[in-house]
Amino acid sequence: MKHPITALLTTLGLSLSAVTTTAHAQDDPIVVGGLNYTEHLILTSATYQLLEANGYNVDKRDGLGTSVLRQAQENGQVDLYWEYTGNSVILFNDQPQPADAAETYATAKRLDAEKGLVWLDPSDTNNTYALAMREADAEERDIHTLSDLAKAMNDGADLTLASNAEFYARDDGLRPLQEAYGFEFPRSNVKRMDSGLTYSALREGEVDVALVFATDGRNGAFDFEVLDDDQQFFPVYQLAPVVREETLDAHPDLKPLLNEMSAALNDETLIDLNRRVDVDDQNIERVAKDFLTENDLM
C-alpha cells in the first residue's frame, strides 16, 4: 500500500523526487568554491553539475587562491569546496606534519570541526608537491631522487628552478625543503611564475627543475621524471569535500552525494582528468561531466 503522501502526489501527477527537487531549487544557492588550477577547476565544475542535477540551486565561485578560498568558507561566503588535508593541518592550523595520511585527515577533521567545517569522506588521492626534471636530463645527470638533486647542487651543478609564488613562500615549501635535504638554489636561479607555466618552462628548456603536482597529467605526457621524495618531506595532500556545518545541517543529503563522488576519485583518475584538459585540450565542463557519467554519479 502506498504511503498517503505518495498516493496524493501520484494523484496530482507528481513524484516525491520532483517535489524535493523543486524545494531545493527554491532554497538560497549553495556556493561551491574552487581553486585556480586545472584539477580544482574540474572538481568544482563536477560538483556544481552534480548538485544542479540533483535539484540544488547552486552558485560556483572558482579560480580563487588557497588562503582566499579558505577565508571565504570560514566567513560563510562559500558553502563547500574540495580541500587537501595537508593544507588544513599545516597552512590553516599551523600544526606539524602528521605521520601518515590517516593521521593527517583525522587532524584536519578535528581542528576544522572547531571552526564549524565538516570534512566528509576522503578520496584515495595524494596530490602532493613534487620536483621534476626532463627525463633525458635526469638520466644524463643521474638525478632520480631529491637527495640526488641535493648532492648535485652541493657539488656545484648550476641548475635553475621554476616555482610558483606560493610554494616559494610556504611553510612546507621551498625553504624548508632545502633545509631538510641540505642544499639551496641561489635566489637568482629560482624563477617564480604561475603554477601552469612551470610545466612549459621545464618542457621548453627554460629551467632545469620545476615544481609540479603529483597528479598532474602533464608529467608523463611531457616526458618528465618526478624526483622521488626519498626523505618523505612533503606532507600528504588528500582531497576531501569540506562543507560548512550550517550548510550540511540544512541539506543533510549533500553528504551521501559528495561521499559517493569522493569514492570515485583516486590518483590515476585525477591524472587522467588533468591530462584530458592540459594535454588533450578538452573543455573543463565536458571533462567534468564525462567523469560524473563514467562513474554513474549523474
NUDRENPA-179878 format. One record per residue (C-alpha): residue number from 1; residue in one letter; x, y, z. Coordinates in pm, 1 decimal, padded with zeros to 6 digits, always signed. Layout:
nr->NUM&rest->A&x->X&y->Y&z->Z
...
END
This chain:
nr->1&rest->M&x->+00000.0&y->+00000.0&z->+00000.0
nr->2&rest->K&x->+00129.6&y->+00345.3&z->-00090.4
nr->3&rest->H&x->+00205.7&y->+00596.1&z->+00181.8
nr->4&rest->P&x->-00077.4&y->+00855.3&z->+00190.3
nr->5&rest->I&x->+00159.1&y->+01135.2&z->+00085.3
nr->6&rest->T&x->+00294.0&y->+00929.9&z->-00203.3
nr->7&rest->A&x->-00059.0&y->+00839.9&z->-00311.4
nr->8&rest->L&x->-00159.9&y->+01205.9&z->-00307.0
nr->9&rest->L&x->+00142.7&y->+01307.4&z->-00512.7
nr->10&rest->T&x->+00065.9&y->+01032.0&z->-00763.1
nr->11&rest->T&x->-00291.2&y->+01159.1&z->-00796.1
nr->12&rest->L&x->-00152.2&y->+01506.1&z->-00865.0
nr->13&rest->G&x->+00087.5&y->+01367.7&z->-01125.5
nr->14&rest->L&x->+00397.2&y->+01442.4&z->-00914.6
nr->15&rest->S&x->+00671.4&y->+01240.4&z->-00751.8
nr->16&rest->L&x->+00849.6&y->+01279.0&z->-00421.3
nr->17&rest->S&x->+01179.6&y->+01339.8&z->-00603.7
nr->18&rest->A&x->+01018.4&y->+01611.1&z->-00814.5
nr->19&rest->V&x->+00888.2&y->+01783.9&z->-00503.5
nr->20&rest->T&x->+01229.7&y->+01755.0&z->-00337.2
nr->21&rest->T&x->+01396.1&y->+01895.5&z->-00649.2
nr->22&rest->T&x->+01155.6&y->+02188.7&z->-00654.7
nr->23&rest->A&x->+01218.2&y->+02252.1&z->-00286.2
nr->24&rest->H&x->+01595.6&y->+02253.5&z->-00341.0
nr->25&rest->A&x->+01562.4&y->+02490.6&z->-00634.3
nr->26&rest->Q&x->+01375.2&y->+02740.2&z->-00415.2
nr->27&rest->D&x->+01649.3&y->+02741.9&z->-00149.4
nr->28&rest->D&x->+01923.0&y->+03002.0&z->-00127.8
nr->29&rest->P&x->+02206.1&y->+02895.2&z->-00358.0
nr->30&rest->I&x->+02472.5&y->+02660.4&z->-00227.9
nr->31&rest->V&x->+02803.5&y->+02825.7&z->-00311.8
nr->32&rest->V&x->+03065.6&y->+02584.0&z->-00442.7
nr->33&rest->G&x->+03416.5&y->+02728.1&z->-00432.1
nr->34&rest->G&x->+03729.3&y->+02626.2&z->-00617.4
nr->35&rest->L&x->+04099.0&y->+02697.4&z->-00660.8
nr->36&rest->N&x->+04267.2&y->+02837.5&z->-00969.0
nr->37&rest->Y&x->+04423.8&y->+02536.9&z->-01140.5
nr->38&rest->T&x->+04307.9&y->+02253.2&z->-01362.6
nr->39&rest->E&x->+04245.1&y->+01978.5&z->-01107.2
nr->40&rest->H&x->+04035.1&y->+02204.5&z->-00890.5
nr->41&rest->L&x->+03852.1&y->+02363.2&z->-01181.5
nr->42&rest->I&x->+03747.1&y->+02013.4&z->-01292.9
nr->43&rest->L&x->+03633.8&y->+01910.9&z->-00943.2
nr->44&rest->T&x->+03447.5&y->+02237.6&z->-00889.6
nr->45&rest->S&x->+03266.5&y->+02202.3&z->-01221.6
nr->46&rest->A&x->+03181.9&y->+01837.4&z->-01147.5
nr->47&rest->T&x->+03046.1&y->+01929.9&z->-00802.9
nr->48&rest->Y&x->+02840.1&y->+02212.9&z->-00948.6
nr->49&rest->Q&x->+02694.7&y->+01983.9&z->-01215.4
nr->50&rest->L&x->+02629.7&y->+01704.4&z->-00964.1
nr->51&rest->L&x->+02437.5&y->+01928.4&z->-00725.9
nr->52&rest->E&x->+02247.6&y->+02100.2&z->-01005.2
nr->53&rest->A&x->+02145.7&y->+01760.3&z->-01147.6
nr->54&rest->N&x->+02008.1&y->+01674.9&z->-00803.9
nr->55&rest->G&x->+01789.0&y->+01983.1&z->-00797.5
nr->56&rest->Y&x->+02000.8&y->+02219.7&z->-00591.7
nr->57&rest->N&x->+02021.5&y->+02590.8&z->-00654.7
nr->58&rest->V&x->+02399.2&y->+02626.3&z->-00699.7
nr->59&rest->D&x->+02641.4&y->+02913.8&z->-00739.8
nr->60&rest->K&x->+03001.0&y->+02848.5&z->-00849.5
nr->61&rest->R&x->+03295.2&y->+03065.0&z->-00747.3
nr->62&rest->D&x->+03618.0&y->+02915.7&z->-00873.9
nr->63&rest->G&x->+03961.6&y->+03044.0&z->-00968.3
nr->64&rest->L&x->+04044.2&y->+03158.3&z->-00613.0
nr->65&rest->G&x->+04372.4&y->+03140.5&z->-00422.5
nr->66&rest->T&x->+04417.4&y->+02889.4&z->-00140.2
nr->67&rest->S&x->+04402.3&y->+03128.7&z->+00155.0
nr->68&rest->V&x->+04131.6&y->+03345.5&z->-00003.3
nr->69&rest->L&x->+03906.4&y->+03044.5&z->-00060.6
nr->70&rest->R&x->+03952.9&y->+02911.6&z->+00290.1
nr->71&rest->Q&x->+03877.3&y->+03252.6&z->+00440.6
nr->72&rest->A&x->+03566.8&y->+03279.8&z->+00224.4
nr->73&rest->Q&x->+03441.0&y->+02948.1&z->+00361.7
nr->74&rest->E&x->+03512.8&y->+03044.1&z->+00721.7
nr->75&rest->N&x->+03328.0&y->+03372.3&z->+00661.7
nr->76&rest->G&x->+03023.9&y->+03192.8&z->+00518.2
nr->77&rest->Q&x->+03072.4&y->+03320.0&z->+00161.6
nr->78&rest->V&x->+03146.6&y->+02968.2&z->+00032.8
nr->79&rest->D&x->+02949.9&y->+02664.1&z->+00148.9
nr->80&rest->L&x->+03170.3&y->+02382.4&z->+00026.3
nr->81&rest->Y&x->+03480.2&y->+02301.9&z->-00172.4
nr->82&rest->W&x->+03740.4&y->+02028.6&z->-00215.4
nr->83&rest->E&x->+04038.8&y->+02076.4&z->+00012.9
nr->84&rest->Y&x->+04367.9&y->+01896.8&z->+00068.6
nr->85&rest->T&x->+04432.7&y->+01759.7&z->+00416.5
nr->86&rest->G&x->+04789.1&y->+01894.1&z->+00424.7
nr->87&rest->N&x->+04665.7&y->+02247.0&z->+00362.1
nr->88&rest->S&x->+04433.2&y->+02231.7&z->+00660.4
nr->89&rest->V&x->+04684.6&y->+02090.9&z->+00904.7
nr->90&rest->I&x->+04995.2&y->+02285.3&z->+00808.4
nr->91&rest->L&x->+04878.1&y->+02600.5&z->+00632.9
nr->92&rest->F&x->+04549.1&y->+02683.1&z->+00807.0
nr->93&rest->N&x->+04601.2&y->+02532.6&z->+01152.0
nr->94&rest->D&x->+04978.3&y->+02573.8&z->+01181.1
nr->95&rest->Q&x->+05038.3&y->+02218.7&z->+01305.2
nr->96&rest->P&x->+05342.4&y->+01995.9&z->+01246.2
nr->97&rest->Q&x->+05326.7&y->+01741.8&z->+00967.9
nr->98&rest->P&x->+05147.4&y->+01423.4&z->+01084.5
nr->99&rest->A&x->+05297.1&y->+01079.6&z->+01033.1
nr->100&rest->D&x->+05068.0&y->+00947.9&z->+00760.2
nr->101&rest->A&x->+04753.1&y->+01002.6&z->+00555.3
nr->102&rest->A&x->+04512.0&y->+00873.4&z->+00820.6
nr->103&rest->E&x->+04655.7&y->+01096.3&z->+01092.6
nr->104&rest->T&x->+04660.9&y->+01396.4&z->+00858.9
nr->105&rest->Y&x->+04292.7&y->+01350.9&z->+00775.1
nr->106&rest->A&x->+04195.5&y->+01293.6&z->+01140.1
nr->107&rest->T&x->+04384.0&y->+01607.1&z->+01246.2
nr->108&rest->A&x->+04224.3&y->+01821.0&z->+00976.5
nr->109&rest->K&x->+03877.7&y->+01686.8&z->+01062.6
nr->110&rest->R&x->+03922.3&y->+01750.9&z->+01435.9
nr->111&rest->L&x->+04070.1&y->+02100.8&z->+01411.8
nr->112&rest->D&x->+03830.2&y->+02228.0&z->+01147.3
nr->113&rest->A&x->+03527.5&y->+02095.3&z->+01335.5
nr->114&rest->E&x->+03606.4&y->+02362.6&z->+01594.1
nr->115&rest->K&x->+03555.6&y->+02619.4&z->+01317.8
nr->116&rest->G&x->+03222.2&y->+02479.9&z->+01200.4
nr->117&rest->L&x->+03368.8&y->+02297.9&z->+00899.4
nr->118&rest->V&x->+03290.9&y->+01931.3&z->+00832.8
nr->119&rest->W&x->+03532.3&y->+01705.0&z->+00646.6
nr->120&rest->L&x->+03342.6&y->+01435.2&z->+00459.1
nr->121&rest->D&x->+03494.7&y->+01107.4&z->+00336.7
nr->122&rest->P&x->+03847.5&y->+01141.3&z->+00196.5
nr->123&rest->S&x->+03929.2&y->+01025.4&z->-00155.4
nr->124&rest->D&x->+04211.0&y->+00782.7&z->-00231.3
nr->125&rest->T&x->+04437.9&y->+01062.1&z->-00357.4
nr->126&rest->N&x->+04759.5&y->+01240.8&z->-00270.4
nr->127&rest->N&x->+04826.3&y->+01541.7&z->-00489.1
nr->128&rest->T&x->+05138.6&y->+01644.2&z->-00308.3
nr->129&rest->Y&x->+05408.8&y->+01879.2&z->-00429.5
nr->130&rest->A&x->+05699.5&y->+01734.1&z->-00627.0
nr->131&rest->L&x->+06002.7&y->+01845.2&z->-00824.1
nr->132&rest->A&x->+06055.8&y->+01716.7&z->-01175.6
nr->133&rest->M&x->+06321.6&y->+01720.7&z->-01445.9
nr->134&rest->R&x->+06318.8&y->+01628.8&z->-01812.3
nr->135&rest->E&x->+06370.3&y->+01251.2&z->-01829.8
nr->136&rest->A&x->+06673.5&y->+01274.4&z->-02058.0
nr->137&rest->D&x->+06840.8&y->+01537.3&z->-01838.5
nr->138&rest->A&x->+06770.7&y->+01341.9&z->-01518.4
nr->139&rest->E&x->+06921.1&y->+01031.6&z->-01676.3
nr->140&rest->E&x->+07228.9&y->+01215.9&z->-01800.9
nr->141&rest->R&x->+07291.4&y->+01379.1&z->-01462.3
nr->142&rest->D&x->+07191.5&y->+01063.7&z->-01267.1
nr->143&rest->I&x->+06938.6&y->+01258.7&z->-01061.4
nr->144&rest->H&x->+06637.7&y->+01047.9&z->-00965.7
nr->145&rest->T&x->+06568.1&y->+01149.8&z->-00604.8
nr->146&rest->L&x->+06567.8&y->+01475.1&z->-00413.2
nr->147&rest->S&x->+06880.4&y->+01353.4&z->-00233.9
nr->148&rest->D&x->+07046.8&y->+01314.1&z->-00574.9
nr->149&rest->L&x->+06942.3&y->+01670.5&z->-00658.2
nr->150&rest->A&x->+07086.4&y->+01798.1&z->-00330.6
nr->151&rest->K&x->+07416.7&y->+01619.8&z->-00396.4
nr->152&rest->A&x->+07438.0&y->+01763.1&z->-00748.2
nr->153&rest->M&x->+07372.5&y->+02116.3&z->-00623.9
nr->154&rest->N&x->+07626.9&y->+02080.7&z->-00344.2
nr->155&rest->D&x->+07880.0&y->+01950.2&z->-00597.9
nr->156&rest->G&x->+07843.1&y->+02270.6&z->-00797.4
nr->157&rest->A&x->+07568.3&y->+02197.4&z->-01051.0
nr->158&rest->D&x->+07423.2&y->+02526.7&z->-01178.6
nr->159&rest->L&x->+07054.7&y->+02430.1&z->-01200.0
nr->160&rest->T&x->+06755.4&y->+02662.0&z->-01226.6
nr->161&rest->L&x->+06413.4&y->+02603.4&z->-01070.8
nr->162&rest->A&x->+06065.4&y->+02710.2&z->-01180.1
nr->163&rest->S&x->+05835.2&y->+02760.2&z->-00880.1
nr->164&rest->N&x->+05502.1&y->+02923.4&z->-00819.9
nr->165&rest->A&x->+05496.9&y->+03211.5&z->-00571.4
nr->166&rest->E&x->+05301.6&y->+03016.9&z->-00309.5
nr->167&rest->F&x->+05545.5&y->+02725.2&z->-00289.8
nr->168&rest->Y&x->+05835.2&y->+02968.8&z->-00275.1
nr->169&rest->A&x->+05692.5&y->+03120.9&z->+00044.6
nr->170&rest->R&x->+05501.8&y->+02833.6&z->+00212.9
nr->171&rest->D&x->+05597.5&y->+02679.9&z->+00547.0
nr->172&rest->D&x->+05602.4&y->+02341.5&z->+00372.6
nr->173&rest->G&x->+05759.1&y->+02487.5&z->+00058.7
nr->174&rest->L&x->+06098.2&y->+02557.1&z->-00093.3
nr->175&rest->R&x->+06291.8&y->+02691.9&z->+00204.6
nr->176&rest->P&x->+06213.8&y->+02406.0&z->+00448.2
nr->177&rest->L&x->+06256.0&y->+02153.8&z->+00164.8
nr->178&rest->Q&x->+06608.1&y->+02282.1&z->+00106.8
nr->179&rest->E&x->+06678.9&y->+02276.9&z->+00478.7
nr->180&rest->A&x->+06557.6&y->+01916.0&z->+00505.8
nr->181&rest->Y&x->+06776.2&y->+01797.3&z->+00218.4
nr->182&rest->G&x->+07070.8&y->+02025.0&z->+00290.5
nr->183&rest->F&x->+07106.2&y->+02227.5&z->-00029.0
nr->184&rest->E&x->+06996.8&y->+02560.5&z->-00173.2
nr->185&rest->F&x->+06902.4&y->+02708.7&z->-00507.2
nr->186&rest->P&x->+07060.0&y->+03055.5&z->-00529.7
nr->187&rest->R&x->+06788.7&y->+03321.4&z->-00534.3
nr->188&rest->S&x->+06887.2&y->+03418.0&z->-00889.6
nr->189&rest->N&x->+06830.5&y->+03057.2&z->-01000.2
nr->190&rest->V&x->+06466.5&y->+03048.0&z->-00888.5
nr->191&rest->K&x->+06214.2&y->+03172.2&z->-01143.2
nr->192&rest->R&x->+05872.0&y->+03241.2&z->-00995.2
nr->193&rest->M&x->+05567.5&y->+03207.0&z->-01219.5
nr->194&rest->D&x->+05209.3&y->+03081.8&z->-01227.4
nr->195&rest->S&x->+05167.3&y->+02710.4&z->-01148.6
nr->196&rest->G&x->+05072.0&y->+02609.0&z->-01501.2
nr->197&rest->L&x->+05373.1&y->+02782.7&z->-01653.5
nr->198&rest->T&x->+05627.3&y->+02574.9&z->-01460.1
nr->199&rest->Y&x->+05548.6&y->+02278.9&z->-01685.6
nr->200&rest->S&x->+05603.6&y->+02465.8&z->-02012.0
nr->201&rest->A&x->+05919.3&y->+02629.8&z->-01874.4
nr->202&rest->L&x->+06066.4&y->+02286.5&z->-01798.0
nr->203&rest->R&x->+05947.5&y->+02130.2&z->-02122.1
nr->204&rest->E&x->+06095.8&y->+02411.2&z->-02331.5
nr->205&rest->G&x->+06430.4&y->+02405.8&z->-02150.6
nr->206&rest->E&x->+06395.0&y->+02743.0&z->-01980.6
nr->207&rest->V&x->+06471.0&y->+02579.0&z->-01644.1
nr->208&rest->D&x->+06629.6&y->+02254.4&z->-01528.9
nr->209&rest->V&x->+06389.9&y->+02165.7&z->-01245.0
nr->210&rest->A&x->+06023.7&y->+02255.8&z->-01193.8
nr->211&rest->L&x->+05763.9&y->+02243.5&z->-00923.2
nr->212&rest->V&x->+05486.6&y->+02004.9&z->-01030.0
nr->213&rest->F&x->+05191.7&y->+01832.8&z->-00868.3
nr->214&rest->A&x->+05195.2&y->+01456.5&z->-00833.3
nr->215&rest->T&x->+04860.2&y->+01401.6&z->-01006.2
nr->216&rest->D&x->+04921.0&y->+01635.2&z->-01299.3
nr->217&rest->G&x->+04860.5&y->+01469.5&z->-01635.0
nr->218&rest->R&x->+05147.7&y->+01657.2&z->-01799.2
nr->219&rest->N&x->+05420.2&y->+01476.5&z->-01604.4
nr->220&rest->G&x->+05407.2&y->+01163.0&z->-01819.3
nr->221&rest->A&x->+05284.1&y->+01333.3&z->-02135.5
nr->222&rest->F&x->+05578.1&y->+01576.2&z->-02134.6
nr->223&rest->D&x->+05839.4&y->+01308.1&z->-02054.3
nr->224&rest->F&x->+05919.4&y->+01441.7&z->-01708.6
nr->225&rest->E&x->+06077.7&y->+01238.9&z->-01431.7
nr->226&rest->V&x->+05923.3&y->+01320.9&z->-01095.1
nr->227&rest->L&x->+06206.9&y->+01304.5&z->-00842.9
nr->228&rest->D&x->+06146.9&y->+01065.2&z->-00555.8
nr->229&rest->D&x->+06095.5&y->+01236.7&z->-00220.1
nr->230&rest->D&x->+06318.9&y->+00977.2&z->-00055.2
nr->231&rest->Q&x->+06317.0&y->+01150.3&z->+00285.3
nr->232&rest->Q&x->+05936.8&y->+01190.3&z->+00275.3
nr->233&rest->F&x->+05948.3&y->+01564.0&z->+00328.0
nr->234&rest->F&x->+05625.5&y->+01658.2&z->+00152.4
nr->235&rest->P&x->+05302.5&y->+01630.3&z->+00350.9
nr->236&rest->V&x->+05005.2&y->+01422.6&z->+00238.7
nr->237&rest->Y&x->+04757.3&y->+01621.6&z->+00032.3
nr->238&rest->Q&x->+04448.7&y->+01400.9&z->+00028.0
nr->239&rest->L&x->+04136.9&y->+01550.0&z->-00129.2
nr->240&rest->A&x->+03803.2&y->+01555.9&z->+00050.4
nr->241&rest->P&x->+03488.6&y->+01770.0&z->+00034.4
nr->242&rest->V&x->+03465.6&y->+02020.1&z->+00318.9
nr->243&rest->V&x->+03124.1&y->+02166.0&z->+00399.7
nr->244&rest->R&x->+03011.2&y->+02432.6&z->+00642.0
nr->245&rest->E&x->+02827.5&y->+02265.8&z->+00930.2
nr->246&rest->E&x->+02532.4&y->+02503.8&z->+00891.1
nr->247&rest->T&x->+02501.7&y->+02410.4&z->+00523.9
nr->248&rest->L&x->+02513.5&y->+02038.4&z->+00599.6
nr->249&rest->D&x->+02252.5&y->+02073.3&z->+00872.7
nr->250&rest->A&x->+02021.3&y->+02245.7&z->+00626.2
nr->251&rest->H&x->+02095.4&y->+01996.2&z->+00345.9
nr->252&rest->P&x->+02191.4&y->+01659.9&z->+00502.2
nr->253&rest->D&x->+02152.4&y->+01480.9&z->+00168.7
nr->254&rest->L&x->+02464.4&y->+01660.1&z->+00046.8
nr->255&rest->K&x->+02669.6&y->+01415.1&z->+00249.7
nr->256&rest->P&x->+02593.8&y->+01093.1&z->+00056.6
nr->257&rest->L&x->+02617.2&y->+01276.6&z->-00277.0
nr->258&rest->L&x->+02963.6&y->+01416.2&z->-00206.5
nr->259&rest->N&x->+03088.8&y->+01099.2&z->-00037.4
nr->260&rest->E&x->+02994.3&y->+00898.2&z->-00345.8
nr->261&rest->M&x->+03186.8&y->+01141.0&z->-00564.7
nr->262&rest->S&x->+03485.6&y->+01122.6&z->-00330.3
nr->263&rest->A&x->+03485.3&y->+00742.5&z->-00351.4
nr->264&rest->A&x->+03522.7&y->+00768.5&z->-00730.9
nr->265&rest->L&x->+03847.4&y->+00965.6&z->-00707.7
nr->266&rest->N&x->+04199.8&y->+00826.3&z->-00695.4
nr->267&rest->D&x->+04539.1&y->+00937.5&z->-00825.1
nr->268&rest->E&x->+04502.0&y->+00757.7&z->-01158.4
nr->269&rest->T&x->+04163.2&y->+00920.2&z->-01217.5
nr->270&rest->L&x->+04295.7&y->+01267.3&z->-01137.5
nr->271&rest->I&x->+04594.9&y->+01218.8&z->-01367.7
nr->272&rest->D&x->+04360.5&y->+01113.4&z->-01648.9
nr->273&rest->L&x->+04120.3&y->+01403.5&z->-01593.7
nr->274&rest->N&x->+04404.5&y->+01656.0&z->-01578.1
nr->275&rest->R&x->+04561.5&y->+01509.7&z->-01893.0
nr->276&rest->R&x->+04235.7&y->+01544.4&z->-02086.1
nr->277&rest->V&x->+04233.3&y->+01917.8&z->-02016.7
nr->278&rest->D&x->+04601.9&y->+02015.0&z->-02013.4
nr->279&rest->V&x->+04733.0&y->+01779.4&z->-02282.7
nr->280&rest->D&x->+04432.9&y->+01687.7&z->-02497.9
nr->281&rest->D&x->+04285.9&y->+02039.6&z->-02473.0
nr->282&rest->Q&x->+03937.0&y->+01918.9&z->-02381.7
nr->283&rest->N&x->+03680.3&y->+02152.5&z->-02229.0
nr->284&rest->I&x->+03676.1&y->+02151.8&z->-01847.7
nr->285&rest->E&x->+03297.4&y->+02133.0&z->-01818.5
nr->286&rest->R&x->+03287.1&y->+01844.6&z->-02065.2
nr->287&rest->V&x->+03559.8&y->+01654.0&z->-01881.0
nr->288&rest->A&x->+03378.1&y->+01708.6&z->-01551.4
nr->289&rest->K&x->+03050.3&y->+01585.4&z->-01695.6
nr->290&rest->D&x->+03218.8&y->+01280.0&z->-01850.6
nr->291&rest->F&x->+03370.7&y->+01194.4&z->-01510.7
nr->292&rest->L&x->+03027.7&y->+01204.6&z->-01347.0
nr->293&rest->T&x->+02871.9&y->+00997.7&z->-01623.2
nr->294&rest->E&x->+03153.0&y->+00738.8&z->-01636.1
nr->295&rest->N&x->+03116.2&y->+00682.4&z->-01262.3
nr->296&rest->D&x->+02733.4&y->+00667.1&z->-01263.0
nr->297&rest->L&x->+02710.4&y->+00977.7&z->-01047.1
nr->298&rest->M&x->+02463.0&y->+01171.5&z->-01262.0
END
